[in-house]
Amino acid sequence: MGFCTSARLESIGLTLDDSNADLIFMRTGLTYLLKSLAVLISRLSAFAAQYRALPTLGFTHFQPARFTTVGKRATLWIQVHLYITNTLDRTYVLHVQELLWDLRNIKRARDDIGFRGVKGPTGTQASFLVLFDGDHDKVEELEKLVATRSGFQYIYPVTSQTYSRKIDIDVLAPLASLGATAHKIATDLRLLANLKVVLFDADANSDMIDIIGQEVEEPWESTQIGSSAMAYKRNPILSERVCSLSRHLMVLHQNALMSSSVQWFERTFDDR
């Protein structure tokens, strides 16, 4: 960045930097995510309460084990405190997990995001001191004003040309954890969708007659079919998509670790 004095252009050492914008985007995006996650937890909690006493077979190592309930299983996906009455009419409190831990960790990561502030290409404020004729108080006042108008109360006291890429690690870690949770939930649904009771016609070359029962299945559109060769199949395609996206979300954290590790001195472009 430069300015004109006495018909000549002087550089004051400022550079175009979008770090502050990135921090705004991250914090805003996490806020939207927290709202959606709260809705999901609320709906799963209602589902768990509704089916708290419906018996179902439990599985360990994906082998038939002992009975649980549909509601109890659903609480493994969230973390709520529900009063559950089991088949022996004994009331107890379930402390369960997963999504509320993700909610807590994502909220912490969002609330910890600060502002890079008004700093130059190597993280100093020398360029702004030039603008204000060495008046450091005015530079600090400007930085606080920019941060406040951008919606931030906390300004990182030390940065390089960008905010520390450790912040990316801090944000992506709970998102990767959410990806693991989503993958588990979707995988459980995919496995449950396979547990069906099926009737076959022994005199018709084993063609299926009907599905007379199943654990869980996804919503099914009136015109939806399983495949061109096996139209009766009810493939859990939504859960499959969740698993695919979750795997991508989980590996992004590794990329943030790599980017942070190769930020030499004040900055490199390995984060591009």
PyRosetta script that sets phi, psi and omega in degrees:
from pyrosetta import init, pose_from_sequence

init()
pose = pose_from_sequence("MGFCTSARLESIGLTLDDSNADLIFMRTGLTYLLKSLAVLISRLSAFAAQYRALPTLGFTHFQPARFTTVGKRATLWIQVHLYITNTLDRTYVLHVQELLWDLRNIKRARDDIGFRGVKGPTGTQASFLVLFDGDHDKVEELEKLVATRSGFQYIYPVTSQTYSRKIDIDVLAPLASLGATAHKIATDLRLLANLKVVLFDADANSDMIDIIGQEVEEPWESTQIGSSAMAYKRNPILSERVCSLSRHLMVLHQNALMSSSVQWFERTFDDR")
pose.set_psi(1, 143.6)
pose.set_omega(1, -179.6)
pose.set_phi(2, -143.9)
pose.set_psi(2, 170.9)
pose.set_omega(2, 175.0)
pose.set_phi(3, -143.7)
pose.set_psi(3, 158.9)
pose.set_omega(3, -175.2)
pose.set_phi(4, -95.1)
pose.set_psi(4, 129.9)
pose.set_omega(4, 171.5)
pose.set_phi(5, -137.4)
pose.set_psi(5, 130.0)
pose.set_omega(5, 177.4)
pose.set_phi(6, 52.3)
pose.set_psi(6, 45.3)
pose.set_omega(6, 175.4)
pose.set_phi(7, 63.4)
pose.set_psi(7, 22.9)
pose.set_omega(7, 175.1)
pose.set_phi(8, -134.6)
pose.set_psi(8, 152.1)
pose.set_omega(8, -177.1)
pose.set_phi(9, -95.4)
pose.set_psi(9, 125.8)
pose.set_omega(9, 178.5)
pose.set_phi(10, -116.5)
pose.set_psi(10, 133.4)
pose.set_omega(10, 176.0)
pose.set_phi(11, -86.5)
pose.set_psi(11, 138.5)
pose.set_omega(11, 177.0)
pose.set_phi(12, -112.8)
pose.set_psi(12, 10.9)
pose.set_omega(12, 170.0)
pose.set_phi(13, 81.1)
pose.set_psi(13, 17.9)
pose.set_omega(13, 175.3)
pose.set_phi(14, -89.0)
pose.set_psi(14, 151.0)
pose.set_omega(14, 179.8)
pose.set_phi(15, -134.0)
pose.set_psi(15, 152.5)
pose.set_omega(15, 178.0)
pose.set_phi(16, -67.1)
pose.set_psi(16, 126.4)
pose.set_omega(16, -177.6)
pose.set_phi(17, -140.3)
pose.set_psi(17, 130.8)
pose.set_omega(17, -179.0)
pose.set_phi(18, -108.2)
pose.set_psi(18, 16.8)
pose.set_omega(18, -177.7)
pose.set_phi(19, -61.2)
pose.set_psi(19, -42.4)
pose.set_omega(19, 179.5)
pose.set_phi(20, -62.2)
pose.set_psi(20, -40.2)
pose.set_omega(20, 178.3)
pose.set_phi(21, -63.6)
pose.set_psi(21, -41.0)
pose.set_omega(21, 178.5)
pose.set_phi(22, -60.3)
pose.set_psi(22, -40.6)
pose.set_omega(22, 179.7)
pose.set_phi(23, -65.4)
pose.set_psi(23, -38.7)
pose.set_omega(23, 176.7)
pose.set_phi(24, -63.6)
pose.set_psi(24, -45.5)
pose.set_omega(24, -179.6)
pose.set_phi(25, -61.3)
pose.set_psi(25, -43.9)
pose.set_omega(25, -178.6)
pose.set_phi(26, -62.9)
pose.set_psi(26, -47.1)
pose.set_omega(26, -178.2)
pose.set_phi(27, -65.0)
pose.set_psi(27, -40.7)
pose.set_omega(27, 178.5)
pose.set_phi(28, -64.9)
pose.set_psi(28, -44.2)
pose.set_omega(28, 179.3)
pose.set_phi(29, -61.5)
pose.set_psi(29, -41.5)
pose.set_omega(29, 178.3)
pose.set_phi(30, -65.8)
pose.set_psi(30, -33.7)
pose.set_omega(30, 177.7)
pose.set_phi(31, -63.6)
pose.set_psi(31, -44.9)
pose.set_omega(31, 176.7)
pose.set_phi(32, -61.3)
pose.set_psi(32, -42.4)
pose.set_omega(32, -178.8)
pose.set_phi(33, -63.5)
pose.set_psi(33, -41.7)
pose.set_omega(33, -179.8)
pose.set_phi(34, -61.0)
pose.set_psi(34, -38.9)
pose.set_omega(34, 178.6)
pose.set_phi(35, -64.6)
pose.set_psi(35, -43.9)
pose.set_omega(35, 179.6)
pose.set_phi(36, -66.5)
pose.set_psi(36, -39.1)
pose.set_omega(36, -179.7)
pose.set_phi(37, -65.9)
pose.set_psi(37, -37.0)
pose.set_omega(37, 177.8)
pose.set_phi(38, -64.0)
pose.set_psi(38, -38.7)
pose.set_omega(38, 177.0)
pose.set_phi(39, -63.7)
pose.set_psi(39, -44.7)
pose.set_omega(39, 179.5)
pose.set_phi(40, -60.5)
pose.set_psi(40, -44.8)
pose.set_omega(40, 179.6)
pose.set_phi(41, -62.6)
pose.set_psi(41, -40.7)
pose.set_omega(41, 179.3)
pose.set_phi(42, -61.9)
pose.set_psi(42, -43.5)
pose.set_omega(42, -178.4)
pose.set_phi(43, -70.1)
pose.set_psi(43, -40.0)
pose.set_omega(43, 177.4)
pose.set_phi(44, -67.4)
pose.set_psi(44, -35.0)
pose.set_omega(44, 176.9)
pose.set_phi(45, -63.3)
pose.set_psi(45, -42.7)
pose.set_omega(45, 177.9)
pose.set_phi(46, -63.7)
pose.set_psi(46, -39.9)
pose.set_omega(46, 177.9)
pose.set_phi(47, -63.1)
pose.set_psi(47, -44.4)
pose.set_omega(47, -179.4)
pose.set_phi(48, -63.0)
pose.set_psi(48, -40.6)
pose.set_omega(48, 179.2)
pose.set_phi(49, -67.5)
pose.set_psi(49, -39.0)
pose.set_omega(49, -177.8)
pose.set_phi(50, -64.6)
pose.set_psi(50, -38.0)
pose.set_omega(50, -175.1)
pose.set_phi(51, -110.8)
pose.set_psi(51, 28.3)
pose.set_omega(51, -176.2)
pose.set_phi(52, -64.1)
pose.set_psi(52, -25.0)
pose.set_omega(52, -176.3)
pose.set_phi(53, -111.7)
pose.set_psi(53, 7.8)
pose.set_omega(53, -179.3)
pose.set_phi(54, -85.1)
pose.set_psi(54, 112.1)
pose.set_omega(54, -176.4)
pose.set_phi(55, -67.3)
pose.set_psi(55, 147.8)
pose.set_omega(55, 172.9)
pose.set_phi(56, -153.6)
pose.set_psi(56, 158.2)
pose.set_omega(56, -178.4)
pose.set_phi(57, -77.1)
pose.set_psi(57, 129.9)
pose.set_omega(57, 175.9)
pose.set_phi(58, -86.0)
pose.set_psi(58, 157.1)
pose.set_omega(58, -179.1)
pose.set_phi(59, -130.6)
pose.set_psi(59, 134.1)
pose.set_omega(59, 165.7)
pose.set_phi(60, -122.7)
pose.set_psi(60, 136.5)
pose.set_omega(60, -172.6)
pose.set_phi(61, 58.1)
pose.set_psi(61, 25.4)
pose.set_omega(61, -174.9)
pose.set_phi(62, 55.7)
pose.set_psi(62, 32.5)
pose.set_omega(62, 173.4)
pose.set_phi(63, -118.1)
pose.set_psi(63, 143.9)
pose.set_omega(63, -179.2)
pose.set_phi(64, -53.7)
pose.set_psi(64, 130.3)
pose.set_omega(64, -177.8)
pose.set_phi(65, -121.5)
pose.set_psi(65, -117.6)
pose.set_omega(65, 179.2)
pose.set_phi(66, -114.2)
pose.set_psi(66, 169.3)
pose.set_omega(66, -177.4)
pose.set_phi(67, -71.0)
pose.set_psi(67, 145.7)
pose.set_omega(67, 168.4)
pose.set_phi(68, -132.2)
pose.set_psi(68, -161.1)
pose.set_omega(68, 172.7)
pose.set_phi(69, -127.2)
pose.set_psi(69, 158.2)
pose.set_omega(69, 179.2)
pose.set_phi(70, -60.1)
pose.set_psi(70, -41.8)
pose.set_omega(70, 179.2)
pose.set_phi(71, -65.3)
pose.set_psi(71, -40.9)
pose.set_omega(71, 178.5)
pose.set_phi(72, -61.4)
pose.set_psi(72, -43.1)
pose.set_omega(72, -180.0)
pose.set_phi(73, -62.5)
pose.set_psi(73, -40.9)
pose.set_omega(73, -178.9)
pose.set_phi(74, -64.0)
pose.set_psi(74, -29.1)
pose.set_omega(74, 179.9)
pose.set_phi(75, -69.4)
pose.set_psi(75, -17.3)
pose.set_omega(75, 175.3)
pose.set_phi(76, -66.5)
pose.set_psi(76, -18.0)
pose.set_omega(76, -177.2)
pose.set_phi(77, -91.9)
pose.set_psi(77, -13.3)
pose.set_omega(77, -177.8)
pose.set_phi(78, -125.3)
pose.set_psi(78, -162.6)
pose.set_omega(78, 166.3)
pose.set_phi(79, -146.5)
pose.set_psi(79, 100.1)
pose.set_omega(79, -178.8)
pose.set_phi(80, -133.5)
pose.set_psi(80, 168.9)
pose.set_omega(80, 176.0)
pose.set_phi(81, -113.6)
pose.set_psi(81, 102.3)
pose.set_omega(81, -176.3)
pose.set_phi(82, -116.4)
pose.set_psi(82, 139.3)
pose.set_omega(82, 172.6)
pose.set_phi(83, -86.9)
pose.set_psi(83, 111.7)
pose.set_omega(83, -174.5)
pose.set_phi(84, -110.2)
pose.set_psi(84, 133.2)
pose.set_omega(84, 173.2)
pose.set_phi(85, -102.7)
pose.set_psi(85, 118.0)
pose.set_omega(85, -178.1)
pose.set_phi(86, -87.3)
pose.set_psi(86, -174.8)
pose.set_omega(86, -174.7)
pose.set_phi(87, -69.0)
pose.set_psi(87, -12.0)
pose.set_omega(87, 176.9)
pose.set_phi(88, -96.7)
pose.set_psi(88, 10.8)
pose.set_omega(88, 179.5)
pose.set_phi(89, 58.4)
pose.set_psi(89, 32.5)
pose.set_omega(89, 175.3)
pose.set_phi(90, -105.0)
pose.set_psi(90, 128.6)
pose.set_omega(90, -177.4)
pose.set_phi(91, -95.4)
pose.set_psi(91, 132.4)
pose.set_omega(91, 177.5)
pose.set_phi(92, -146.4)
pose.set_psi(92, 165.7)
pose.set_omega(92, -178.6)
pose.set_phi(93, -100.4)
pose.set_psi(93, 129.0)
pose.set_omega(93, 176.1)
pose.set_phi(94, -95.0)
pose.set_psi(94, 127.0)
pose.set_omega(94, 172.9)
pose.set_phi(95, -109.1)
pose.set_psi(95, 105.5)
pose.set_omega(95, -173.0)
pose.set_phi(96, -122.8)
pose.set_psi(96, -175.1)
pose.set_omega(96, -152.5)
pose.set_phi(97, -135.9)
pose.set_psi(97, -155.8)
pose.set_omega(97, 171.9)
pose.set_phi(98, 73.0)
pose.set_psi(98, -90.3)
pose.set_omega(98, -167.9)
pose.set_phi(99, -65.6)
pose.set_psi(99, -36.3)
pose.set_omega(99, 179.2)
pose.set_phi(100, -69.3)
pose.set_psi(100, -30.1)
pose.set_omega(100, 172.9)
pose.set_phi(101, -64.5)
pose.set_psi(101, -42.1)
pose.set_omega(101, 177.5)
pose.set_phi(102, -62.2)
pose.set_psi(102, -42.6)
pose.set_omega(102, 178.8)
pose.set_phi(103, -59.5)
pose.set_psi(103, -46.0)
pose.set_omega(103, 179.4)
pose.set_phi(104, -61.0)
pose.set_psi(104, -45.7)
pose.set_omega(104, -175.6)
pose.set_phi(105, -71.1)
pose.set_psi(105, -37.5)
pose.set_omega(105, 177.9)
pose.set_phi(106, -67.3)
pose.set_psi(106, -39.8)
pose.set_omega(106, 178.6)
pose.set_phi(107, -63.6)
pose.set_psi(107, -41.2)
pose.set_omega(107, 177.7)
pose.set_phi(108, -62.3)
pose.set_psi(108, -44.9)
pose.set_omega(108, -179.8)
pose.set_phi(109, -61.9)
pose.set_psi(109, -40.8)
pose.set_omega(109, 179.0)
pose.set_phi(110, -65.5)
pose.set_psi(110, -46.0)
pose.set_omega(110, -176.9)
pose.set_phi(111, -67.5)
pose.set_psi(111, -22.9)
pose.set_omega(111, -179.7)
pose.set_phi(112, -83.1)
pose.set_psi(112, -11.9)
pose.set_omega(112, -178.1)
pose.set_phi(113, -68.9)
pose.set_psi(113, 125.5)
pose.set_omega(113, 177.4)
pose.set_phi(114, -107.4)
pose.set_psi(114, -164.4)
pose.set_omega(114, -176.6)
pose.set_phi(115, -116.2)
pose.set_psi(115, 135.9)
pose.set_omega(115, 176.4)
pose.set_phi(116, -65.5)
pose.set_psi(116, -39.6)
pose.set_omega(116, 175.4)
pose.set_phi(117, 89.5)
pose.set_psi(117, -161.6)
pose.set_omega(117, -176.5)
pose.set_phi(118, -96.8)
pose.set_psi(118, 94.5)
pose.set_omega(118, -178.6)
pose.set_phi(119, -141.6)
pose.set_psi(119, 155.3)
pose.set_omega(119, -175.3)
pose.set_phi(120, -85.5)
pose.set_psi(120, -167.3)
pose.set_omega(120, -171.3)
pose.set_phi(121, -69.0)
pose.set_psi(121, -15.4)
pose.set_omega(121, 175.1)
pose.set_phi(122, -118.0)
pose.set_psi(122, 12.3)
pose.set_omega(122, 176.3)
pose.set_phi(123, 92.0)
pose.set_psi(123, 1.2)
pose.set_omega(123, 176.8)
pose.set_phi(124, -94.0)
pose.set_psi(124, 174.5)
pose.set_omega(124, 178.2)
pose.set_phi(125, -114.9)
pose.set_psi(125, 22.8)
pose.set_omega(125, -177.7)
pose.set_phi(126, -60.8)
pose.set_psi(126, -38.2)
pose.set_omega(126, -178.8)
pose.set_phi(127, -63.0)
pose.set_psi(127, -37.2)
pose.set_omega(127, -178.4)
pose.set_phi(128, -77.2)
pose.set_psi(128, -29.9)
pose.set_omega(128, 174.0)
pose.set_phi(129, -62.8)
pose.set_psi(129, -34.4)
pose.set_omega(129, 175.9)
pose.set_phi(130, -63.0)
pose.set_psi(130, -43.8)
pose.set_omega(130, -179.9)
pose.set_phi(131, -61.0)
pose.set_psi(131, -36.1)
pose.set_omega(131, -176.0)
pose.set_phi(132, -106.4)
pose.set_psi(132, 25.2)
pose.set_omega(132, 174.6)
pose.set_phi(133, 52.9)
pose.set_psi(133, 40.9)
pose.set_omega(133, 175.5)
pose.set_phi(134, 80.6)
pose.set_psi(134, 6.8)
pose.set_omega(134, -178.7)
pose.set_phi(135, -84.9)
pose.set_psi(135, 97.5)
pose.set_omega(135, -176.2)
pose.set_phi(136, -67.1)
pose.set_psi(136, -32.2)
pose.set_omega(136, 179.0)
pose.set_phi(137, -60.7)
pose.set_psi(137, -38.6)
pose.set_omega(137, 179.1)
pose.set_phi(138, -68.5)
pose.set_psi(138, -36.1)
pose.set_omega(138, 177.2)
pose.set_phi(139, -63.7)
pose.set_psi(139, -44.1)
pose.set_omega(139, 178.6)
pose.set_phi(140, -64.8)
pose.set_psi(140, -38.7)
pose.set_omega(140, 178.9)
pose.set_phi(141, -64.4)
pose.set_psi(141, -40.8)
pose.set_omega(141, 177.5)
pose.set_phi(142, -62.6)
pose.set_psi(142, -44.4)
pose.set_omega(142, -178.2)
pose.set_phi(143, -62.6)
pose.set_psi(143, -43.3)
pose.set_omega(143, 178.8)
pose.set_phi(144, -65.0)
pose.set_psi(144, -38.0)
pose.set_omega(144, 179.8)
pose.set_phi(145, -65.5)
pose.set_psi(145, -45.3)
pose.set_omega(145, 179.6)
pose.set_phi(146, -63.4)
pose.set_psi(146, -43.4)
pose.set_omega(146, -179.8)
pose.set_phi(147, -63.6)
pose.set_psi(147, -44.4)
pose.set_omega(147, -178.9)
pose.set_phi(148, -63.4)
pose.set_psi(148, -44.4)
pose.set_omega(148, 179.7)
pose.set_phi(149, -68.8)
pose.set_psi(149, -19.4)
pose.set_omega(149, 175.9)
pose.set_phi(150, -90.8)
pose.set_psi(150, -0.9)
pose.set_omega(150, 175.9)
pose.set_phi(151, 90.5)
pose.set_psi(151, 19.4)
pose.set_omega(151, -177.9)
pose.set_phi(152, -116.8)
pose.set_psi(152, 140.3)
pose.set_omega(152, 174.0)
pose.set_phi(153, -101.1)
pose.set_psi(153, -25.6)
pose.set_omega(153, -177.4)
pose.set_phi(154, -107.3)
pose.set_psi(154, 133.1)
pose.set_omega(154, 178.2)
pose.set_phi(155, -117.6)
pose.set_psi(155, 130.7)
pose.set_omega(155, 177.7)
pose.set_phi(156, -62.7)
pose.set_psi(156, 124.0)
pose.set_omega(156, -176.9)
pose.set_phi(157, -70.0)
pose.set_psi(157, -27.0)
pose.set_omega(157, -177.8)
pose.set_phi(158, -131.4)
pose.set_psi(158, 127.2)
pose.set_omega(158, 173.3)
pose.set_phi(159, -142.4)
pose.set_psi(159, 169.6)
pose.set_omega(159, 169.8)
pose.set_phi(160, -102.1)
pose.set_psi(160, -141.3)
pose.set_omega(160, 177.3)
pose.set_phi(161, -67.2)
pose.set_psi(161, -24.6)
pose.set_omega(161, 177.2)
pose.set_phi(162, -125.6)
pose.set_psi(162, 175.6)
pose.set_omega(162, 169.0)
pose.set_phi(163, -68.3)
pose.set_psi(163, 159.3)
pose.set_omega(163, 179.8)
pose.set_phi(164, -61.9)
pose.set_psi(164, 133.5)
pose.set_omega(164, 177.7)
pose.set_phi(165, -69.9)
pose.set_psi(165, -5.4)
pose.set_omega(165, 170.4)
pose.set_phi(166, -61.9)
pose.set_psi(166, -28.7)
pose.set_omega(166, 179.0)
pose.set_phi(167, -65.7)
pose.set_psi(167, -37.8)
pose.set_omega(167, 175.7)
pose.set_phi(168, -60.9)
pose.set_psi(168, -41.2)
pose.set_omega(168, 177.6)
pose.set_phi(169, -61.4)
pose.set_psi(169, -44.6)
pose.set_omega(169, -177.2)
pose.set_phi(170, -64.0)
pose.set_psi(170, -35.0)
pose.set_omega(170, -180.0)
pose.set_phi(171, -78.8)
pose.set_psi(171, -42.2)
pose.set_omega(171, -175.1)
pose.set_phi(172, -76.1)
pose.set_psi(172, -21.2)
pose.set_omega(172, 179.8)
pose.set_phi(173, -61.7)
pose.set_psi(173, -52.4)
pose.set_omega(173, 177.5)
pose.set_phi(174, -67.8)
pose.set_psi(174, -27.1)
pose.set_omega(174, 176.0)
pose.set_phi(175, -68.9)
pose.set_psi(175, -38.5)
pose.set_omega(175, 175.6)
pose.set_phi(176, -64.6)
pose.set_psi(176, -38.4)
pose.set_omega(176, 176.8)
pose.set_phi(177, -63.7)
pose.set_psi(177, -40.5)
pose.set_omega(177, 175.2)
pose.set_phi(178, -61.9)
pose.set_psi(178, -38.6)
pose.set_omega(178, 176.8)
pose.set_phi(179, -60.5)
pose.set_psi(179, -40.1)
pose.set_omega(179, 177.8)
pose.set_phi(180, -64.2)
pose.set_psi(180, -40.9)
pose.set_omega(180, 178.2)
pose.set_phi(181, -63.1)
pose.set_psi(181, -47.3)
pose.set_omega(181, -179.6)
pose.set_phi(182, -61.7)
pose.set_psi(182, -38.6)
pose.set_omega(182, 179.7)
pose.set_phi(183, -64.8)
pose.set_psi(183, -41.6)
pose.set_omega(183, 178.9)
pose.set_phi(184, -62.9)
pose.set_psi(184, -47.2)
pose.set_omega(184, -179.1)
pose.set_phi(185, -60.3)
pose.set_psi(185, -48.1)
pose.set_omega(185, -178.4)
pose.set_phi(186, -65.1)
pose.set_psi(186, -36.7)
pose.set_omega(186, 178.0)
pose.set_phi(187, -66.6)
pose.set_psi(187, -42.1)
pose.set_omega(187, 176.0)
pose.set_phi(188, -58.1)
pose.set_psi(188, -42.9)
pose.set_omega(188, 179.4)
pose.set_phi(189, -64.7)
pose.set_psi(189, -39.9)
pose.set_omega(189, 178.8)
pose.set_phi(190, -63.7)
pose.set_psi(190, -41.1)
pose.set_omega(190, 179.2)
pose.set_phi(191, -68.8)
pose.set_psi(191, -41.5)
pose.set_omega(191, 178.8)
pose.set_phi(192, -65.2)
pose.set_psi(192, -34.0)
pose.set_omega(192, 179.7)
pose.set_phi(193, -66.5)
pose.set_psi(193, -19.9)
pose.set_omega(193, 179.1)
pose.set_phi(194, -85.1)
pose.set_psi(194, -15.4)
pose.set_omega(194, -176.4)
pose.set_phi(195, -86.7)
pose.set_psi(195, 85.5)
pose.set_omega(195, -176.6)
pose.set_phi(196, -121.8)
pose.set_psi(196, 152.4)
pose.set_omega(196, 170.7)
pose.set_phi(197, -100.3)
pose.set_psi(197, 121.1)
pose.set_omega(197, -170.7)
pose.set_phi(198, -121.6)
pose.set_psi(198, 139.9)
pose.set_omega(198, 173.4)
pose.set_phi(199, -101.8)
pose.set_psi(199, 135.2)
pose.set_omega(199, 176.6)
pose.set_phi(200, -121.2)
pose.set_psi(200, 150.9)
pose.set_omega(200, 176.4)
pose.set_phi(201, -95.0)
pose.set_psi(201, 109.9)
pose.set_omega(201, -176.2)
pose.set_phi(202, -65.7)
pose.set_psi(202, -22.1)
pose.set_omega(202, -178.0)
pose.set_phi(203, -94.9)
pose.set_psi(203, 3.4)
pose.set_omega(203, -176.6)
pose.set_phi(204, -125.0)
pose.set_psi(204, 40.7)
pose.set_omega(204, 175.9)
pose.set_phi(205, 58.4)
pose.set_psi(205, 39.1)
pose.set_omega(205, 174.7)
pose.set_phi(206, 64.0)
pose.set_psi(206, 26.9)
pose.set_omega(206, 173.8)
pose.set_phi(207, -69.2)
pose.set_psi(207, 141.6)
pose.set_omega(207, -179.0)
pose.set_phi(208, -72.6)
pose.set_psi(208, 137.3)
pose.set_omega(208, 177.3)
pose.set_phi(209, -92.4)
pose.set_psi(209, -50.7)
pose.set_omega(209, -174.4)
pose.set_phi(210, -164.0)
pose.set_psi(210, 155.0)
pose.set_omega(210, 169.8)
pose.set_phi(211, -98.0)
pose.set_psi(211, 116.4)
pose.set_omega(211, -174.9)
pose.set_phi(212, -100.6)
pose.set_psi(212, -0.1)
pose.set_omega(212, 177.4)
pose.set_phi(213, -177.4)
pose.set_psi(213, 149.5)
pose.set_omega(213, 177.1)
pose.set_phi(214, -155.0)
pose.set_psi(214, 156.7)
pose.set_omega(214, 179.8)
pose.set_phi(215, -69.8)
pose.set_psi(215, -64.2)
pose.set_omega(215, -177.0)
pose.set_phi(216, -145.5)
pose.set_psi(216, 146.3)
pose.set_omega(216, 172.6)
pose.set_phi(217, -146.8)
pose.set_psi(217, 157.9)
pose.set_omega(217, 179.4)
pose.set_phi(218, -75.2)
pose.set_psi(218, 161.3)
pose.set_omega(218, 173.0)
pose.set_phi(219, -57.0)
pose.set_psi(219, 145.4)
pose.set_omega(219, -174.9)
pose.set_phi(220, -125.2)
pose.set_psi(220, 122.2)
pose.set_omega(220, 179.1)
pose.set_phi(221, -72.0)
pose.set_psi(221, 152.1)
pose.set_omega(221, -176.5)
pose.set_phi(222, -63.0)
pose.set_psi(222, -28.4)
pose.set_omega(222, -178.7)
pose.set_phi(223, -104.0)
pose.set_psi(223, 5.3)
pose.set_omega(223, -176.1)
pose.set_phi(224, -79.8)
pose.set_psi(224, 141.4)
pose.set_omega(224, 175.5)
pose.set_phi(225, -129.0)
pose.set_psi(225, 162.1)
pose.set_omega(225, -179.1)
pose.set_phi(226, -74.1)
pose.set_psi(226, -51.1)
pose.set_omega(226, 177.0)
pose.set_phi(227, -163.3)
pose.set_psi(227, 169.3)
pose.set_omega(227, -178.9)
pose.set_phi(228, -66.2)
pose.set_psi(228, -31.3)
pose.set_omega(228, -178.0)
pose.set_phi(229, -89.9)
pose.set_psi(229, -26.6)
pose.set_omega(229, -176.4)
pose.set_phi(230, -134.7)
pose.set_psi(230, 75.7)
pose.set_omega(230, -173.3)
pose.set_phi(231, -63.5)
pose.set_psi(231, -21.7)
pose.set_omega(231, -177.5)
pose.set_phi(232, -75.2)
pose.set_psi(232, -16.1)
pose.set_omega(232, -176.4)
pose.set_phi(233, -65.3)
pose.set_psi(233, 142.6)
pose.set_omega(233, 177.9)
pose.set_phi(234, -117.4)
pose.set_psi(234, 75.8)
pose.set_omega(234, -175.7)
pose.set_phi(235, -66.9)
pose.set_psi(235, 132.7)
pose.set_omega(235, 179.3)
pose.set_phi(236, -79.8)
pose.set_psi(236, 66.5)
pose.set_omega(236, -171.2)
pose.set_phi(237, -68.4)
pose.set_psi(237, -31.0)
pose.set_omega(237, 179.4)
pose.set_phi(238, -67.2)
pose.set_psi(238, -42.8)
pose.set_omega(238, 178.1)
pose.set_phi(239, -66.7)
pose.set_psi(239, -34.5)
pose.set_omega(239, 176.8)
pose.set_phi(240, -63.4)
pose.set_psi(240, -39.7)
pose.set_omega(240, 178.3)
pose.set_phi(241, -66.0)
pose.set_psi(241, -39.5)
pose.set_omega(241, 177.6)
pose.set_phi(242, -60.0)
pose.set_psi(242, -43.2)
pose.set_omega(242, 179.5)
pose.set_phi(243, -62.7)
pose.set_psi(243, -42.0)
pose.set_omega(243, 180.0)
pose.set_phi(244, -62.8)
pose.set_psi(244, -47.2)
pose.set_omega(244, 179.4)
pose.set_phi(245, -66.2)
pose.set_psi(245, -36.2)
pose.set_omega(245, -179.5)
pose.set_phi(246, -64.7)
pose.set_psi(246, -40.4)
pose.set_omega(246, 178.3)
pose.set_phi(247, -61.9)
pose.set_psi(247, -41.2)
pose.set_omega(247, 177.9)
pose.set_phi(248, -63.3)
pose.set_psi(248, -41.9)
pose.set_omega(248, -179.2)
pose.set_phi(249, -64.4)
pose.set_psi(249, -37.7)
pose.set_omega(249, -178.1)
pose.set_phi(250, -67.5)
pose.set_psi(250, -35.0)
pose.set_omega(250, -176.6)
pose.set_phi(251, -82.0)
pose.set_psi(251, -14.6)
pose.set_omega(251, 178.8)
pose.set_phi(252, -62.2)
pose.set_psi(252, -31.3)
pose.set_omega(252, 179.6)
pose.set_phi(253, -61.4)
pose.set_psi(253, -38.6)
pose.set_omega(253, 178.1)
pose.set_phi(254, -62.2)
pose.set_psi(254, -38.2)
pose.set_omega(254, 179.2)
pose.set_phi(255, -64.6)
pose.set_psi(255, -38.5)
pose.set_omega(255, 177.8)
pose.set_phi(256, -63.8)
pose.set_psi(256, -38.3)
pose.set_omega(256, 176.8)
pose.set_phi(257, -62.1)
pose.set_psi(257, -43.1)
pose.set_omega(257, 179.7)
pose.set_phi(258, -64.6)
pose.set_psi(258, -44.2)
pose.set_omega(258, -178.9)
pose.set_phi(259, -62.7)
pose.set_psi(259, -41.6)
pose.set_omega(259, -180.0)
pose.set_phi(260, -65.2)
pose.set_psi(260, -36.7)
pose.set_omega(260, -175.4)
pose.set_phi(261, -71.0)
pose.set_psi(261, -20.2)
pose.set_omega(261, -176.2)
pose.set_phi(262, -111.2)
pose.set_psi(262, 22.1)
pose.set_omega(262, 173.7)
pose.set_phi(263, -85.0)
pose.set_psi(263, 88.6)
pose.set_omega(263, -175.3)
pose.set_phi(264, -71.1)
pose.set_psi(264, 131.5)
pose.set_omega(264, 176.4)
pose.set_phi(265, 47.5)
pose.set_psi(265, -118.7)
pose.set_omega(265, -175.5)
pose.set_phi(266, -84.6)
pose.set_psi(266, -15.5)
pose.set_omega(266, 176.0)
pose.set_phi(267, 166.1)
pose.set_psi(267, 143.1)
pose.set_omega(267, 163.9)
pose.set_phi(268, -131.6)
pose.set_psi(268, 173.0)
pose.set_omega(268, -179.9)
pose.set_phi(269, -97.0)
pose.set_psi(269, 20.2)
pose.set_omega(269, 176.4)
pose.set_phi(270, -67.7)
pose.set_psi(270, -10.1)
pose.set_omega(270, -179.9)
pose.set_phi(271, -93.1)
pose.set_psi(271, 5.0)
pose.set_omega(271, -178.4)
pose.set_phi(272, -84.5)
pose.dump_pdb("model.pdb")
